[in-house]
Amino acid sequence: MLHLPDGLSQDSLHMLMTCEPQIKEIGDLISRTDVLLFGIGTAMRMADQRHIADDVRKQLVDNHAVGEALGQYCDIDGKLIYSTNNIGLSLPDVVKIPNVIAVAGGQDKSSAIIGVMRACQKGILIIDEQAAEGMRQLLQISAL
């Protein structure tokens, strides 16, 4: 796993990717990933955790961002609203990975789960009962 601050400039990321052998090696490993396990968060909570700038927060609110995964913020329809500059995988990269597992829990993440899963368009989803009930209500699916 590679932990770098979110929001690095494109120039900084490019320099790190080309000049640092360990980062280049991690990039190469990522390109050969065959199993991905990732978590889904609510857009504004993740924006807080990632210290996203106020102008970007406004963009997220104005464009109805609900979920975040892998540094990608999306609306409930799965449309990508904003991407952080990072080294690693993004939601569009998920289609290349054979085994994808997303994890989330809690009713407050229901719309985030729907949006992120619509954005990545594949994988196994692991959720709890509260998230499932919230998603059922949002999608207006009858209870069994």
DSSP file (Angstrom, degrees, kcal/mol; ACC not computed):
  #  RESIDUE AA STRUCTURE BP1 BP2  ACC     N-H-->O    O-->H-N    N-H-->O    O-->H-N    TCO  KAPPA ALPHA  PHI   PSI    X-CA   Y-CA   Z-CA
    1    1 A M              0   0    0      0, 0.0     2,-0.6     0, 0.0    25,-0.0   0.000 360.0 360.0 360.0 140.7    0.0    0.0    0.0
    2    2 A L        -     0   0    0     85,-0.1     2,-0.6    24,-0.1    85,-0.1  -0.950 360.0-165.7-117.0 118.0    1.2    3.5   -0.8
    3    3 A H        +     0   0    0     -2,-0.6     3,-0.0     3,-0.0     0, 0.0  -0.904  20.8 153.9-107.2 115.3    0.2    6.3    1.4
    4    4 A L        -     0   0    0     -2,-0.6     2,-0.0    83,-0.1    83,-0.0  -0.940  52.0 -86.7-130.8 155.2    0.8    9.8    0.0
    5    5 A P    >   -     0   0    0      0, 0.0     3,-0.7     0, 0.0     2,-0.1  -0.377  46.9-117.6 -62.0 139.1   -1.1   13.0    0.9
    6    6 A D  T 3  S+     0   0    0      1,-0.2    80,-0.1    44,-0.1    65,-0.0  -0.389  93.1  39.3 -69.5 153.8   -4.2   13.6   -1.3
    7    7 A G  T 3  S+     0   0    0     78,-0.7    -1,-0.2     1,-0.2    79,-0.1   0.633  71.4 158.9  83.5  13.8   -4.2   16.6   -3.5
    8    8 A L    <   -     0   0    0     77,-0.8    -1,-0.2    -3,-0.7    77,-0.1  -0.398  48.8-100.6 -64.1 149.1   -0.6   16.5   -4.7
    9    9 A S     >  -     0   0    0      1,-0.1     4,-2.4    -2,-0.0     5,-0.2  -0.287  25.3-114.2 -68.2 157.6   -0.2   18.5   -7.9
   10   10 A Q  H  > S+     0   0    0      1,-0.2     4,-2.6     2,-0.2     5,-0.2   0.885 118.6  53.9 -58.2 -39.4    0.1   16.6  -11.2
   11   11 A D  H  > S+     0   0    0      2,-0.2     4,-2.4     1,-0.2    -1,-0.2   0.911 108.7  48.2 -62.8 -42.7    3.7   17.8  -11.5
   12   12 A S  H  > S+     0   0    0      2,-0.2     4,-2.4     1,-0.2    -2,-0.2   0.918 112.5  48.4 -64.5 -43.5    4.6   16.4   -8.1
   13   13 A L  H  X S+     0   0    0     -4,-2.4     4,-2.7     2,-0.2    -2,-0.2   0.919 111.4  49.8 -62.8 -43.4    2.9   13.1   -8.8
   14   14 A H  H  X S+     0   0    0     -4,-2.6     4,-2.0     1,-0.2     5,-0.2   0.921 111.0  49.6 -61.3 -43.9    4.7   12.8  -12.2
   15   15 A M  H  X S+     0   0    0     -4,-2.4     4,-2.5     1,-0.2     5,-0.3   0.922 112.5  47.4 -62.1 -44.2    8.0   13.6  -10.5
   16   16 A L  H  X S+     0   0    0     -4,-2.4     4,-1.9     1,-0.2     8,-0.3   0.916 111.7  50.6 -62.6 -43.1    7.5   10.9   -7.8
   17   17 A M  H  < S+     0   0    0     -4,-2.7    -1,-0.2     1,-0.2    -2,-0.2   0.839 119.5  35.4 -65.5 -33.3    6.4    8.3  -10.4
   18   18 A T  H  < S+     0   0    0     -4,-2.0    -1,-0.2    -5,-0.2    -2,-0.2   0.771 124.6  37.4 -93.1 -26.9    9.4    8.8  -12.6
   19   19 A C  H  < S+     0   0    0     -4,-2.5    -3,-0.2    -5,-0.2    -2,-0.2   0.711 100.7  71.4-101.6 -22.3   12.1    9.5  -10.0
   20   20 A E     X  -     0   0    0     -4,-1.9     4,-2.3    -5,-0.3     3,-0.3  -0.851  60.4-160.7-103.2 111.7   11.4    7.3   -7.1
   21   21 A P  H  > S+     0   0    0      0, 0.0     4,-2.4     0, 0.0    -1,-0.2   0.860  91.1  53.3 -58.1 -38.7   12.1    3.6   -7.8
   22   22 A Q  H  > S+     0   0    0      2,-0.2     4,-2.0     1,-0.2     5,-0.1   0.896 110.7  46.3 -66.1 -38.7    9.8    2.3   -4.9
   23   23 A I  H  > S+     0   0    0     -3,-0.3     4,-2.4    -7,-0.2    -1,-0.2   0.898 111.9  51.1 -69.9 -40.1    6.9    4.3   -6.2
   24   24 A K  H  X S+     0   0    0     -4,-2.3     4,-2.2    -8,-0.3    -2,-0.2   0.908 109.1  52.0 -61.2 -41.1    7.4    3.2   -9.7
   25   25 A E  H  X S+     0   0    0     -4,-2.4     4,-2.3     2,-0.2    -2,-0.2   0.911 109.2  49.1 -62.3 -42.8    7.5   -0.4   -8.4
   26   26 A I  H  X S+     0   0    0     -4,-2.0     4,-2.5     1,-0.2    -1,-0.2   0.902 109.2  53.0 -64.4 -40.2    4.2    0.1   -6.6
   27   27 A G  H  X S+     0   0    0     -4,-2.4     4,-1.6     1,-0.2    -1,-0.2   0.896 109.3  49.3 -59.8 -40.2    2.7    1.5   -9.8
   28   28 A D  H  X S+     0   0    0     -4,-2.2     4,-0.7     2,-0.2    -2,-0.2   0.896 110.3  50.5 -65.8 -40.4    3.9   -1.6  -11.7
   29   29 A L  H >< S+     0   0    0     -4,-2.3     3,-1.1     1,-0.2    -2,-0.2   0.903 107.3  54.4 -63.0 -41.2    2.3   -3.8   -9.1
   30   30 A I  H >< S+     0   0    0     -4,-2.5     3,-1.6     1,-0.3    -1,-0.2   0.890 102.3  56.9 -60.3 -39.4   -1.0   -2.0   -9.3
   31   31 A S  H 3< S+     0   0    0     -4,-1.6    -1,-0.3     1,-0.3    -2,-0.2   0.713 109.8  46.1 -66.8 -18.0   -1.1   -2.5  -13.0
   32   32 A R  T << S+     0   0    0     -3,-1.1    -1,-0.3    -4,-0.7    -2,-0.2   0.245  82.2 136.7-105.5  11.6   -0.9   -6.3  -12.4
   33   33 A T    <   +     0   0    0     -3,-1.6     3,-0.1     1,-0.1    -3,-0.1  -0.335  24.4 173.4 -61.9 133.6   -3.5   -6.4   -9.6
   34   34 A D        +     0   0    0      1,-0.3    65,-1.4    63,-0.2     2,-0.4   0.473  68.6  44.4-118.5  -6.4   -6.0   -9.2   -9.8
   35   35 A V  E     -a   99   0A   0     63,-0.1     2,-0.4    62,-0.0    -1,-0.3  -0.989  63.2-177.1-136.9 129.5   -7.8   -8.7   -6.6
   36   36 A L  E     -a  100   0A   0     63,-2.7    65,-3.1    -2,-0.4     2,-0.5  -0.992   5.0-176.7-127.9 126.0   -9.0   -5.3   -5.3
   37   37 A L  E     +a  101   0A   0     -2,-0.4     2,-0.3    63,-0.2    65,-0.2  -0.990  19.3 164.5-118.0 122.3  -10.7   -4.8   -1.9
   38   38 A F  E     -a  102   0A   0     63,-2.4    65,-2.2    -2,-0.5     2,-0.2  -0.966  29.5-127.1-140.4 156.8  -11.9   -1.2   -1.3
   39   39 A G  E     -a  103   0A   0     -2,-0.3     2,-0.4    63,-0.2    31,-0.3  -0.660  16.0-137.7 -99.8 156.7  -14.2    0.7    1.0
   40   40 A I        -     0   0    0     63,-1.8    65,-0.3    -2,-0.2     2,-0.3  -0.951  23.5-178.5-115.3 132.4  -16.9    3.1    0.1
   41   41 A G  E     -C   68   0B   0     27,-2.7    27,-2.5    -2,-0.4     2,-0.2  -0.838  34.6 -94.1-125.2 165.1  -17.4    6.4    2.0
   42   42 A T  E  >  -C   67   0B   0     -2,-0.3     4,-2.3    25,-0.2    25,-0.3  -0.547  39.4-120.7 -75.7 146.6  -19.9    9.3    1.9
   43   43 A A  H  > S+     0   0    0     23,-1.8     4,-2.3     1,-0.2     5,-0.2   0.915 106.3  41.1 -58.0 -51.9  -18.6   12.2   -0.2
   44   44 A M  H  > S+     0   0    0      2,-0.2     4,-2.0     1,-0.2    -1,-0.2   0.858 113.5  52.7 -72.8 -33.1  -18.5   15.0    2.4
   45   45 A R  H  > S+     0   0    0      2,-0.2     4,-2.3     1,-0.2    -1,-0.2   0.928 113.1  45.0 -64.7 -42.6  -17.1   12.8    5.2
   46   46 A M  H  X S+     0   0    0     -4,-2.3     4,-2.3     2,-0.2    -2,-0.2   0.868 109.1  55.9 -69.1 -35.2  -14.3   11.7    2.9
   47   47 A A  H  <>S+     0   0    0     -4,-2.3     5,-2.6    -5,-0.2     4,-0.3   0.894 109.2  48.4 -61.4 -38.5  -13.8   15.3    1.7
   48   48 A D  H ><5S+     0   0    0     -4,-2.0     3,-1.2     3,-0.2    -2,-0.2   0.942 112.3  47.4 -64.3 -48.0  -13.3   16.2    5.4
   49   49 A Q  H 3<5S+     0   0    0     -4,-2.3    -2,-0.2     1,-0.3    -1,-0.2   0.837 115.2  45.8 -63.3 -32.9  -10.9   13.4    6.0
   50   50 A R  T 3<5S-     0   0    0     -4,-2.3    -1,-0.3    -5,-0.1    -2,-0.2   0.404 108.2-125.0 -92.0   2.1   -8.9   14.3    2.9
   51   51 A H  T < 5 -     0   0    0     -3,-1.2    -3,-0.2    -4,-0.3     2,-0.1   0.912  37.7-168.9  54.5  47.1   -8.9   18.0    3.7
   52   52 A I      < -     0   0    0     -5,-2.6    -1,-0.2    -6,-0.1     5,-0.1  -0.439  26.6-100.8 -68.4 139.3  -10.4   18.9    0.3
   53   53 A A     >  -     0   0    0     -2,-0.1     4,-2.3     1,-0.1     3,-0.5  -0.174  27.7-113.6 -62.1 153.1  -10.3   22.6   -0.5
   54   54 A D  H  > S+     0   0    0      1,-0.2     4,-2.3     2,-0.2     5,-0.2   0.849 115.1  55.3 -58.8 -38.4  -13.5   24.7    0.0
   55   55 A D  H  > S+     0   0    0      1,-0.2     4,-1.6     2,-0.2    -1,-0.2   0.865 110.3  46.3 -66.1 -33.4  -13.9   25.4   -3.7
   56   56 A V  H  > S+     0   0    0     -3,-0.5     4,-2.5     2,-0.2    -2,-0.2   0.885 109.3  54.6 -73.6 -39.0  -13.9   21.6   -4.4
   57   57 A R  H  X S+     0   0    0     -4,-2.3     4,-2.5     1,-0.2    -2,-0.2   0.908 107.6  50.8 -58.1 -41.5  -16.3   21.0   -1.6
   58   58 A K  H  X S+     0   0    0     -4,-2.3     4,-3.3     1,-0.2     5,-0.2   0.913 108.8  51.3 -62.6 -42.1  -18.7   23.5   -3.2
   59   59 A Q  H  X S+     0   0    0     -4,-1.6     4,-1.9     2,-0.2    -2,-0.2   0.904 109.7  50.3 -59.9 -42.2  -18.3   21.6   -6.5
   60   60 A L  H  <>S+     0   0    0     -4,-2.5     5,-3.0     2,-0.2    -2,-0.2   0.923 114.9  42.9 -62.7 -45.0  -19.1   18.3   -4.7
   61   61 A V  H ><5S+     0   0    0     -4,-2.5     3,-1.6     3,-0.2    -2,-0.2   0.940 113.7  50.7 -66.1 -47.9  -22.3   19.8   -3.2
   62   62 A D  H 3<5S+     0   0    0     -4,-3.3    -1,-0.2     1,-0.3    -2,-0.2   0.817 114.7  44.2 -61.3 -31.4  -23.4   21.6   -6.3
   63   63 A N  T 3<5S-     0   0    0     -4,-1.9    -1,-0.3    -5,-0.2    -2,-0.2   0.250 113.6-116.7-100.5  11.9  -23.0   18.4   -8.4
   64   64 A H  T < 5 -     0   0    0     -3,-1.6    12,-0.5     1,-0.2    -3,-0.2   0.851  41.0-174.2  61.1  40.7  -24.7   16.2   -5.8
   65   65 A A      < +     0   0    0     -5,-3.0    10,-0.3    10,-0.2   -21,-0.2  -0.476  13.0 167.8 -65.2 134.4  -21.7   14.0   -5.0
   66   66 A V        +     0   0    0      8,-2.9   -23,-1.8     1,-0.2     2,-0.3   0.649  52.7  36.6-119.4 -29.1  -22.8   11.2   -2.6
   67   67 A G  E     -CD  42  74B   0      7,-2.1     7,-2.3   -25,-0.3     2,-0.4  -0.876  51.9-162.6-134.0 161.0  -20.0    8.7   -2.5
   68   68 A E  E     +CD  41  73B   0    -27,-2.5   -27,-2.7    -2,-0.3     2,-0.3  -0.999  15.6 158.1-142.0 138.4  -16.2    8.3   -2.6
   69   69 A A  E >  S+ D   0  72B   0      3,-1.9     3,-2.0    -2,-0.4    22,-0.3  -0.931  72.0   0.5-155.5 138.2  -13.9    5.4   -3.3
   70   70 A L  T 3  S-     0   0    0    -31,-0.3    21,-0.1    -2,-0.3     3,-0.1   0.797 129.9 -56.4  55.9  32.3  -10.3    5.3   -4.4
   71   71 A G  T 3  S+     0   0    0      1,-0.2    13,-2.7    19,-0.1     2,-0.5   0.592 112.1 120.7  78.5  10.4  -10.1    9.1   -4.4
   72   72 A Q  E <   -DE  69  83B   0     -3,-2.0    -3,-1.9    11,-0.2     2,-0.4  -0.924  48.2-156.9-111.9 130.5  -13.1    9.4   -6.8
   73   73 A Y  E     +DE  68  82B   0      9,-3.2     8,-3.4    -2,-0.5     9,-1.4  -0.892  19.4 174.5-107.3 134.2  -16.2   11.3   -5.9
   74   74 A C  E     -DE  67  80B   0     -7,-2.3    -8,-2.9    -2,-0.4    -7,-2.1  -0.922  27.7-119.6-138.4 161.8  -19.5   10.4   -7.7
   75   75 A D    >   -     0   0    0      4,-2.0     3,-1.9    -2,-0.3   -10,-0.2  -0.327  48.6 -88.7 -89.0 179.7  -23.2   11.2   -7.7
   76   76 A I  T 3  S+     0   0    0    -12,-0.5    42,-0.1     1,-0.3   -11,-0.1   0.716 126.7  58.5 -66.7 -19.9  -25.9    8.6   -7.1
   77   77 A D  T 3  S-     0   0    0      2,-0.1    -1,-0.3    41,-0.1     3,-0.1   0.482 120.2-106.9 -85.9  -2.2  -26.0    7.8  -10.9
   78   78 A G    <   +     0   0    0     -3,-1.9     2,-0.4     1,-0.3    -2,-0.1   0.515  69.1 148.1  90.5   5.5  -22.4    6.9  -10.9
   79   79 A K        -     0   0    0      1,-0.1    -4,-2.0     2,-0.0     2,-0.4  -0.605  51.9-120.3 -75.7 129.2  -21.2   10.0  -12.7
   80   80 A L  E     +E   74   0B   0     -2,-0.4    -6,-0.3    -6,-0.2     3,-0.1  -0.566  34.1 175.6 -72.6 126.7  -17.7   11.0  -11.6
   81   81 A I  E     -     0   0B   0     -8,-3.4     2,-0.3    -2,-0.4    -7,-0.2   0.804  63.4  -1.6 -99.0 -40.6  -17.8   14.5  -10.1
   82   82 A Y  E     -E   73   0B   0     -9,-1.4    -9,-3.2   -22,-0.0     2,-0.4  -0.990  55.6-157.6-156.1 143.6  -14.2   14.9   -8.9
   83   83 A S  E     -E   72   0B   0     -2,-0.3   -11,-0.2   -11,-0.2     2,-0.2  -0.991  17.4-136.0-125.2 132.9  -11.0   13.0   -8.7
   84   84 A T        -     0   0    0    -13,-2.7     2,-0.8    -2,-0.4   -78,-0.0  -0.526  31.0-106.1 -78.5 153.9   -8.1   13.6   -6.4
   85   85 A N        +     0   0    0     -2,-0.2   -77,-0.8   -77,-0.1   -78,-0.7  -0.738  63.9 144.4 -78.3 114.4   -4.6   13.5   -7.7
   86   86 A N        -     0   0    0     -2,-0.8     2,-0.6   -80,-0.1   -80,-0.1  -0.956  53.5-114.8-147.4 167.2   -3.2   10.2   -6.4
   87   87 A I  S    S+     0   0    0     -2,-0.3     2,-0.3   -85,-0.1   -85,-0.1  -0.928  81.2  39.5-103.3 119.9   -0.9    7.3   -7.3
   88   88 A G  S    S-     0   0    0     -2,-0.6     2,-0.2   -61,-0.0    -2,-0.1  -0.973  95.1 -16.7 143.8-158.3   -2.9    4.2   -7.6
   89   89 A L        -     0   0    0     -2,-0.3     2,-0.3     3,-0.0   -58,-0.0  -0.472  46.6-165.3 -84.2 152.5   -6.2    2.9   -8.8
   90   90 A S    >>  -     0   0    0     -2,-0.2     3,-1.2   -19,-0.1     4,-0.7  -0.851  40.0 -96.9-126.5 168.3   -9.2    4.9   -9.7
   91   91 A L  G >4 S+     0   0    0    -22,-0.3     3,-1.3    -2,-0.3     4,-0.4   0.882 122.7  55.5 -56.5 -41.5  -12.8    3.7  -10.3
   92   92 A P  G >4 S+     0   0    0      0, 0.0     3,-0.7     0, 0.0    -1,-0.3   0.796 102.1  59.5 -62.4 -23.9  -12.4    3.6  -14.1
   93   93 A D  G X4 S+     0   0    0     -3,-1.2     3,-1.8     1,-0.2     4,-0.3   0.704  84.0  82.3 -72.9 -19.1   -9.4    1.2  -13.6
   94   94 A V  G X< S+     0   0    0     -3,-1.3     3,-1.8    -4,-0.7    -1,-0.2   0.809  76.2  68.9 -59.2 -32.0  -11.6   -1.3  -11.8
   95   95 A V  G <  S+     0   0    0     -3,-0.7    -1,-0.3    -4,-0.4    -2,-0.1   0.765  96.0  55.6 -60.2 -23.9  -12.9   -2.8  -15.1
   96   96 A K  G <  S+     0   0    0     -3,-1.8    -1,-0.3    -4,-0.2    -2,-0.2   0.578  90.1  87.6 -83.7 -10.2   -9.4   -4.2  -15.7
   97   97 A I    <   -     0   0    0     -3,-1.8   -63,-0.2    -4,-0.3     3,-0.1  -0.793  67.3-150.5 -98.1 126.3   -9.2   -6.1  -12.4
   98   98 A P  S    S+     0   0    0      0, 0.0     2,-0.6     0, 0.0   -63,-0.1   0.873  83.9  38.7 -63.4 -39.3  -10.7   -9.6  -12.4
   99   99 A N  E     +a   35   0A   0    -65,-1.4   -63,-2.7    24,-0.0     2,-0.4  -0.930  68.8 174.0-123.3 109.8  -11.8   -9.7   -8.8
  100  100 A V  E     -a   36   0A   0     -2,-0.6    24,-3.1   -65,-0.2     2,-0.4  -0.957   5.7-177.6-120.6 129.9  -13.3   -6.6   -7.2
  101  101 A I  E     -ab  37 124A   0    -65,-3.1   -63,-2.4    -2,-0.4     2,-0.4  -0.990   5.0-167.4-130.1 123.4  -14.8   -6.5   -3.7
  102  102 A A  E     -ab  38 125A   0     22,-3.1    24,-3.0    -2,-0.4     2,-0.4  -0.884   6.3-164.7-109.4 142.6  -16.4   -3.3   -2.3
  103  103 A V  E     +ab  39 126A   0    -65,-2.2   -63,-1.8    -2,-0.4     2,-0.3  -0.986  19.9 143.2-131.1 135.7  -17.2   -3.0    1.4
  104  104 A A        -     0   0    0     22,-2.1    24,-0.4    -2,-0.4     2,-0.3  -0.973  19.2-165.8-161.6 159.2  -19.5   -0.5    3.2
  105  105 A G        +     0   0    0     -2,-0.3     3,-0.1   -65,-0.3    22,-0.0  -0.997  39.6  55.0-151.2 153.3  -21.9   -0.4    6.1
  106  106 A G  S >  S-     0   0    0     -2,-0.3     3,-1.6     1,-0.1     4,-0.1   0.208  73.1-101.1 101.1 141.9  -24.6    1.7    7.7
  107  107 A Q  G >  S+     0   0    0      1,-0.3     3,-1.7     2,-0.2     4,-0.3   0.801 116.3  67.8 -63.7 -29.2  -27.7    3.3    6.4
  108  108 A D  G 3  S+     0   0    0      1,-0.3    -1,-0.3     2,-0.1     4,-0.2   0.675  98.8  52.7 -65.8 -15.4  -26.0    6.7    6.0
  109  109 A K  G <> S+     0   0    0     -3,-1.6     4,-2.9     1,-0.1    -1,-0.3   0.353  76.9 105.6 -98.9   5.6  -23.9    5.2    3.2
  110  110 A S  H <> S+     0   0    0     -3,-1.7     4,-2.0     1,-0.2    -1,-0.1   0.914  84.3  40.0 -55.3 -51.0  -26.8    3.9    1.2
  111  111 A S  H  > S+     0   0    0     -4,-0.3     4,-2.5     1,-0.2    -1,-0.2   0.863 114.5  54.8 -69.3 -33.3  -26.6    6.5   -1.6
  112  112 A A  H  > S+     0   0    0    -46,-0.3     4,-2.7    -4,-0.2     5,-0.3   0.916 108.0  49.4 -63.0 -42.6  -22.8    6.4   -1.5
  113  113 A I  H  X S+     0   0    0     -4,-2.9     4,-2.5     2,-0.2     5,-0.3   0.932 111.6  48.3 -62.6 -46.2  -22.9    2.7   -2.1
  114  114 A I  H  X S+     0   0    0     -4,-2.0     4,-2.0    -5,-0.2    -2,-0.2   0.943 114.5  45.7 -60.2 -48.6  -25.3    3.0   -5.0
  115  115 A G  H  X S+     0   0    0     -4,-2.5     4,-1.8     2,-0.2    -2,-0.2   0.923 114.8  45.7 -62.5 -46.8  -23.3    5.8   -6.7
  116  116 A V  H  X S+     0   0    0     -4,-2.7     4,-2.5     1,-0.2     5,-0.3   0.912 113.1  49.3 -66.0 -42.2  -19.9    4.1   -6.3
  117  117 A M  H  X S+     0   0    0     -4,-2.5     4,-1.9    -5,-0.3     5,-0.2   0.851 110.5  51.1 -68.4 -32.1  -21.1    0.7   -7.5
  118  118 A R  H  < S+     0   0    0     -4,-2.0    -1,-0.2    -5,-0.3    -2,-0.2   0.857 111.5  49.6 -68.3 -33.4  -22.8    2.4  -10.5
  119  119 A A  H  < S+     0   0    0     -4,-1.8    -2,-0.2    -5,-0.2    -1,-0.2   0.901 116.9  38.1 -71.8 -41.4  -19.5    4.1  -11.2
  120  120 A C  H  < S-     0   0    0     -4,-2.5    -2,-0.2    -5,-0.1    -1,-0.2   0.760  88.3-159.5 -86.4 -22.9  -17.3    1.0  -11.0
  121  121 A Q     <  +     0   0    0     -4,-1.9     2,-0.3    -5,-0.3    -3,-0.1   0.631  58.6  55.1  60.3  20.0  -19.9   -1.3  -12.7
  122  122 A K        +     0   0    0     -5,-0.2     2,-0.1     2,-0.0    -2,-0.1  -0.983  63.8  66.9-165.7 165.0  -18.5   -4.6  -11.4
  123  123 A G  S    S-     0   0    0     -2,-0.3     2,-0.4   -25,-0.1   -22,-0.2  -0.379  71.7 -62.4 115.5 172.8  -17.6   -6.5   -8.3
  124  124 A I  E     -b  101   0A   0    -24,-3.1   -22,-3.1    -2,-0.1     2,-0.5  -0.820  44.9-149.3 -96.0 135.5  -18.9   -8.2   -5.2
  125  125 A L  E     -b  102   0A   0     -2,-0.4     2,-0.6   -24,-0.2   -22,-0.2  -0.937   8.5-166.5-112.7 125.6  -20.5   -5.8   -2.7
  126  126 A I  E     +b  103   0A   0    -24,-3.0   -22,-2.1    -2,-0.5     2,-0.3  -0.953  24.6 152.4-112.7 118.4  -20.4   -6.6    1.0
  127  127 A I        -     0   0    0     -2,-0.6   -22,-0.2   -24,-0.2     2,-0.2  -0.855  38.1-114.0-136.4 169.6  -22.8   -4.6    3.1
  128  128 A D     >  -     0   0    0    -24,-0.4     4,-2.2    -2,-0.3     5,-0.2  -0.495  39.6 -96.3 -99.9 177.1  -24.7   -4.8    6.4
  129  129 A E  H  > S+     0   0    0      1,-0.2     4,-2.6     2,-0.2     5,-0.2   0.864 121.5  54.5 -63.2 -38.1  -28.5   -5.0    6.9
  130  130 A Q  H  > S+     0   0    0      2,-0.2     4,-2.3     1,-0.2    -1,-0.2   0.911 109.7  46.7 -64.5 -42.1  -28.8   -1.2    7.5
  131  131 A A  H  > S+     0   0    0      2,-0.2     4,-2.5     1,-0.2    -1,-0.2   0.914 112.4  51.1 -64.2 -42.3  -27.1   -0.3    4.3
  132  132 A A  H  X S+     0   0    0     -4,-2.2     4,-2.5     2,-0.2    -2,-0.2   0.916 110.8  47.9 -61.9 -43.5  -29.3   -2.9    2.4
  133  133 A E  H  X S+     0   0    0     -4,-2.6     4,-2.2     2,-0.2    -1,-0.2   0.915 112.1  49.4 -65.0 -42.7  -32.5   -1.5    3.9
  134  134 A G  H  X S+     0   0    0     -4,-2.3     4,-2.4     1,-0.2    -2,-0.2   0.899 112.3  48.0 -62.5 -40.7  -31.4    2.1    3.1
  135  135 A M  H  X S+     0   0    0     -4,-2.5     4,-2.6     2,-0.2    -2,-0.2   0.896 108.9  54.0 -66.4 -40.3  -30.6    1.1   -0.5
  136  136 A R  H  <>S+     0   0    0     -4,-2.5     5,-2.5     1,-0.2     4,-0.5   0.915 111.1  46.1 -59.5 -42.9  -33.9   -0.7   -0.8
  137  137 A Q  H ><5S+     0   0    0     -4,-2.2     3,-0.7     3,-0.2    -2,-0.2   0.923 113.0  48.6 -66.8 -44.5  -35.7    2.4    0.2
  138  138 A L  H 3<5S+     0   0    0     -4,-2.4    -2,-0.2     1,-0.2    -1,-0.2   0.886 116.7  42.5 -62.5 -39.3  -33.7    4.7   -2.1
  139  139 A L  T 3<5S-     0   0    0     -4,-2.6    -1,-0.2    -5,-0.2    -2,-0.2   0.462 108.4-127.8 -86.9  -1.9  -34.3    2.4   -5.1
  140  140 A Q  T < 5 +     0   0    0     -3,-0.7     2,-0.4    -4,-0.5    -3,-0.2   0.922  49.2 161.9  53.2  51.6  -37.9    1.9   -4.1
  141  141 A I      < -     0   0    0     -5,-2.5    -1,-0.2    -6,-0.1    -2,-0.1  -0.854  41.3-113.6-100.2 134.5  -37.7   -1.9   -4.1
  142  142 A S        -     0   0    0     -2,-0.4     2,-0.1     1,-0.1    -1,-0.0  -0.365  32.4-108.4 -66.6 144.3  -40.4   -3.8   -2.3
  143  143 A A              0   0    0      1,-0.1    -1,-0.1    -2,-0.1   -10,-0.0  -0.427 360.0 360.0 -69.5 148.4  -39.4   -5.8    0.8
  144  144 A L              0   0    0     -2,-0.1    -1,-0.1     0, 0.0    -2,-0.1   0.476 360.0 360.0 -77.7 360.0  -39.4   -9.5    0.3
